[in-house]
């Protein structure tokens, strides 16, 4: 009977060993699965947000650039619009491909995880089957009673009762582990099915965008050929337009310089910037603190020209100097102030269009190409306040706002200050 007891103890120790190993494997598997899903979720979310943003931008381009009513055909303008859409569509295709590749990688990893879980489940079930078989051989009341009665002392009998209870509890725990593993495996399989459906949708979206861009490139080639025939004419027009813009910007710079000089003359102080009141200093500090978070000067729009020197998107050898950011928006749209400030000046531009200058301490935001202005010099304005209707070109049918930013008379890159729409 002592030998029987020893055998029972060996079985108990073996059971404890299996228990610890299986619990360790369970939590280790759960840890890596959680980490994998967390990493996947973050990467997927970032790519998904980028894809949605680009899809929205293409929709805006189609609405704001391709649905505007044009008085006459403008090949250069049409090509610029098409180039813009092709560029964004390329970014969208690249994003979808990255998202698809990331998804494929995660599907492979999850398939490997499923295989490991299946193997682990087989081991758990095999261990449980052995325990059930072993337990069945000695489960009768008579054998349990004999096991207890054969005890040499009360303490030994008590320990044997504990063993019997622990063994039964461990069996129940093994059963629960199998149930948990089965549920986890089923959930992961369901997740895999959803991933594969999502991948198919992305592949379909990618094909749709690729077909669209191929058609657009054919149109692009046709426009380029037509423009090449009149290249000298278009180069001349671009240079003329550039000179006009530079003249306007020089006048705006002089206007700011004169305003600074006039302000400082009253105080008999010389300087490159405005002498600010305590309130104006607080306003400027707040303006600087919001760098990168300022609202766009249009409620809805597409950036059609960025800040700084850049090669012309169509004509080789032509460089454009852009002193601000140009937004295409809807006809009848208003320009809106990017931050609290004071109307420094209103300047009349060629064609009776206007520019409004808003002072934010020593920073000045400029809104060019307005028809009807609803503010006056000296007015205090609030963030997002509408200040005038943006001019719509009768020839191209486009409504474009030029937004420029200065610190004193030094130009700033507005894209570093304004939150991207």
MOSUL-V74668 format. One record per residue. N is the residue number from 0. PHI is phi in whole degrees, 0 to 359 (* if undefined). PSI is psi in radians with two decimals (* if undefined). Layout:
n/phi/psi
N/PHI/PSI
N/PHI/PSI
//
This chain:
n/phi/psi
0/*/-0.57
1/296/-0.70
2/298/-0.67
3/298/-0.73
4/297/-0.75
5/298/-0.70
6/297/-0.70
7/299/-0.77
8/298/-0.69
9/297/-0.74
10/298/-0.71
11/297/-0.77
12/295/-0.68
13/297/-0.72
14/298/-0.74
15/297/-0.70
16/297/-0.79
17/299/-0.71
18/299/-0.85
19/296/-0.74
20/297/-0.78
21/292/-0.67
22/296/-0.74
23/299/-0.83
24/299/-0.68
25/298/-0.87
26/288/-0.56
27/295/-0.78
28/298/-0.77
29/298/-0.69
30/298/-0.89
31/293/-0.60
32/295/-0.76
33/296/-0.79
34/297/-0.73
35/297/-0.82
36/293/-0.63
37/295/-0.83
38/298/-0.74
39/298/-0.76
40/299/-0.74
41/294/-0.81
42/294/-0.77
43/297/-0.75
44/298/-0.75
45/297/-0.80
46/292/-0.67
47/296/-0.74
48/297/-0.71
49/295/-0.72
50/297/-0.79
51/298/-0.71
52/298/-0.78
53/292/-0.66
54/297/-0.68
55/294/-0.70
56/295/-0.71
57/297/-0.70
58/298/-0.73
59/294/-0.71
60/299/-0.79
61/299/-0.67
62/283/-0.82
63/274/-0.44
64/252/-0.56
65/257/-0.19
66/252/0.05
67/287/2.46
68/281/2.14
69/254/2.38
70/288/-0.66
71/212/2.86
72/290/2.26
73/235/1.70
74/301/-0.76
75/294/-0.75
76/296/-0.75
77/298/-0.72
78/292/-0.70
79/300/-0.74
80/297/-0.75
81/294/-0.72
82/300/-0.70
83/298/-0.81
84/292/-0.71
85/297/-0.72
86/300/-0.81
87/292/-0.66
88/295/-0.65
89/299/-0.77
90/299/-0.69
91/296/-0.78
92/298/-0.75
93/299/-0.72
94/295/-0.76
95/297/-0.71
96/296/-0.72
97/297/-0.75
98/296/-0.71
99/295/-0.76
100/297/-0.73
101/297/-0.72
102/293/-0.73
103/299/-0.72
104/298/-0.79
105/292/-0.60
106/296/-0.77
107/299/-0.78
108/296/-0.70
109/289/-0.56
110/295/-0.68
111/295/-0.67
112/296/-0.68
113/298/-0.77
114/299/-0.74
115/295/-0.73
116/296/-0.68
117/297/-0.74
118/296/-0.76
119/298/-0.67
120/294/-0.66
121/298/-0.76
122/297/-0.79
123/300/-0.78
124/292/-0.66
125/296/-0.77
126/298/-0.74
127/295/-0.69
128/297/-0.72
129/297/-0.73
130/296/-0.74
131/297/-0.75
132/296/-0.78
133/296/-0.73
134/292/-0.62
135/298/-0.63
136/294/-0.44
137/232/0.61
138/266/-0.21
139/295/2.67
140/298/-0.63
141/296/-0.77
142/292/-0.63
143/294/-0.72
144/295/-0.76
145/299/-0.70
146/300/-0.69
147/284/-0.74
148/292/-0.42
149/281/0.01
150/296/2.47
151/275/-0.27
152/207/2.93
153/296/-0.68
154/297/-0.74
155/295/-0.68
156/297/-0.72
157/297/-0.75
158/295/-0.62
159/291/-0.61
160/296/-0.76
161/301/-0.76
162/299/-0.82
163/302/-0.77
164/294/-0.74
165/295/-0.70
166/297/-0.71
167/294/-0.69
168/294/-0.69
169/295/-0.69
170/300/-0.75
171/296/-0.70
172/297/-0.72
173/299/-0.70
174/298/-0.73
175/294/-0.71
176/300/-0.74
177/297/-0.73
178/298/-0.79
179/299/-0.81
180/298/-0.69
181/297/-0.78
182/296/-0.75
183/297/-0.71
184/296/-0.73
185/296/-0.73
186/296/-0.73
187/293/-0.67
188/297/-0.72
189/296/-0.72
190/298/-0.72
191/299/-0.74
192/300/-0.77
193/297/-0.72
194/299/-0.74
195/293/-0.65
196/295/-0.76
197/297/-0.67
198/296/-0.73
199/298/-0.69
200/295/-0.71
201/294/-0.72
202/298/-0.68
203/295/-0.74
204/296/-0.69
205/297/-0.76
206/297/-0.72
207/299/-0.80
208/292/-0.68
209/296/-0.74
210/298/-0.73
211/296/-0.78
212/291/-0.58
213/296/-0.72
214/294/-0.71
215/293/-0.59
216/293/-0.54
217/294/-0.76
218/295/-0.68
219/299/-0.79
220/298/-0.69
221/296/-0.74
222/293/-0.70
223/299/-0.75
224/299/-0.75
225/294/-0.68
226/290/-0.65
227/302/-0.56
228/293/-0.48
229/238/0.60
230/301/-0.75
231/300/-0.71
232/298/-0.80
233/290/-0.65
234/298/-0.74
235/298/-0.75
236/296/-0.72
237/296/-0.79
238/296/-0.67
239/296/-0.79
240/297/-0.69
241/296/-0.73
242/297/-0.72
243/298/-0.76
244/297/-0.75
245/297/-0.69
246/297/-0.74
247/298/-0.77
248/293/-0.59
249/295/-0.69
250/296/-0.68
251/294/-0.74
252/299/-0.74
253/295/-0.69
254/299/-0.75
255/293/-0.76
256/299/-0.76
257/294/-0.66
258/294/-0.67
259/294/-0.80
260/298/-0.74
261/295/-0.72
262/295/-0.77
263/283/-0.40
264/295/-0.62
265/298/-0.55
266/262/0.02
267/58/0.75
268/235/2.43
269/257/2.44
270/182/2.89
271/274/-0.21
272/233/3.03
273/290/2.48
274/277/1.97
275/266/2.52
276/286/2.88
277/305/-0.68
278/294/-0.71
279/293/-0.59
280/295/-0.70
281/296/-0.74
282/298/-0.79
283/297/-0.72
284/299/-0.72
285/292/-0.67
286/299/-0.81
287/295/-0.68
288/297/-0.41
289/263/0.28
290/301/2.26
291/89/-0.14
292/238/0.06
293/292/2.50
294/290/2.69
295/294/2.67
296/285/0.00
297/228/2.56
298/291/-0.67
299/221/2.29
300/184/3.01
301/231/2.34
302/285/2.07
303/255/-0.22
304/210/2.30
305/268/3.05
306/279/2.58
307/96/-3.09
308/285/2.40
309/204/2.60
310/288/2.53
311/296/2.35
312/296/-0.26
313/240/-0.86
314/265/2.08
315/290/2.53
316/84/-0.05
317/256/2.17
318/251/2.34
319/255/2.33
320/257/1.89
321/254/2.04
322/275/-0.10
323/207/-2.83
324/246/2.37
325/252/2.18
326/250/2.24
327/268/2.33
328/220/-3.01
329/281/2.61
330/299/2.37
331/86/0.03
332/287/2.67
333/259/2.56
334/282/2.55
335/229/2.57
336/290/2.39
337/276/-0.26
338/195/2.77
339/307/2.51
340/180/-2.85
341/228/2.41
342/291/1.97
343/279/-0.72
344/194/2.81
345/233/2.09
346/250/2.37
347/273/2.27
348/254/2.95
349/305/2.52
350/79/0.31
351/64/0.25
352/281/2.88
353/229/2.75
354/235/2.38
355/249/2.26
356/253/2.17
357/246/2.23
358/265/2.29
359/235/1.29
360/75/-2.16
361/267/0.13
362/258/2.43
363/232/2.15
364/260/2.41
365/238/2.33
366/239/1.83
367/256/2.71
368/83/0.76
369/257/2.57
370/267/-1.24
371/258/2.10
372/259/2.34
373/252/0.21
374/233/2.89
375/234/2.80
376/303/2.31
377/95/-0.23
378/294/2.47
379/272/2.32
380/235/2.74
381/249/2.78
382/306/2.30
383/72/0.13
384/291/2.36
385/282/2.35
386/237/-0.08
387/167/2.69
388/279/2.36
389/282/2.40
390/292/2.43
391/252/2.14
392/289/2.22
393/289/-0.48
394/280/-0.89
395/273/-0.35
396/77/0.17
397/262/2.56
398/247/1.86
399/233/2.26
400/255/2.29
401/262/2.14
402/245/2.13
403/236/2.58
404/228/2.33
405/238/2.62
406/246/1.91
407/59/-2.00
408/248/0.20
409/263/2.18
410/292/2.52
411/244/2.78
412/275/1.87
413/299/-0.47
414/293/-0.34
415/279/-0.24
416/254/-0.60
417/266/2.37
418/292/2.30
419/295/2.29
420/276/*
//
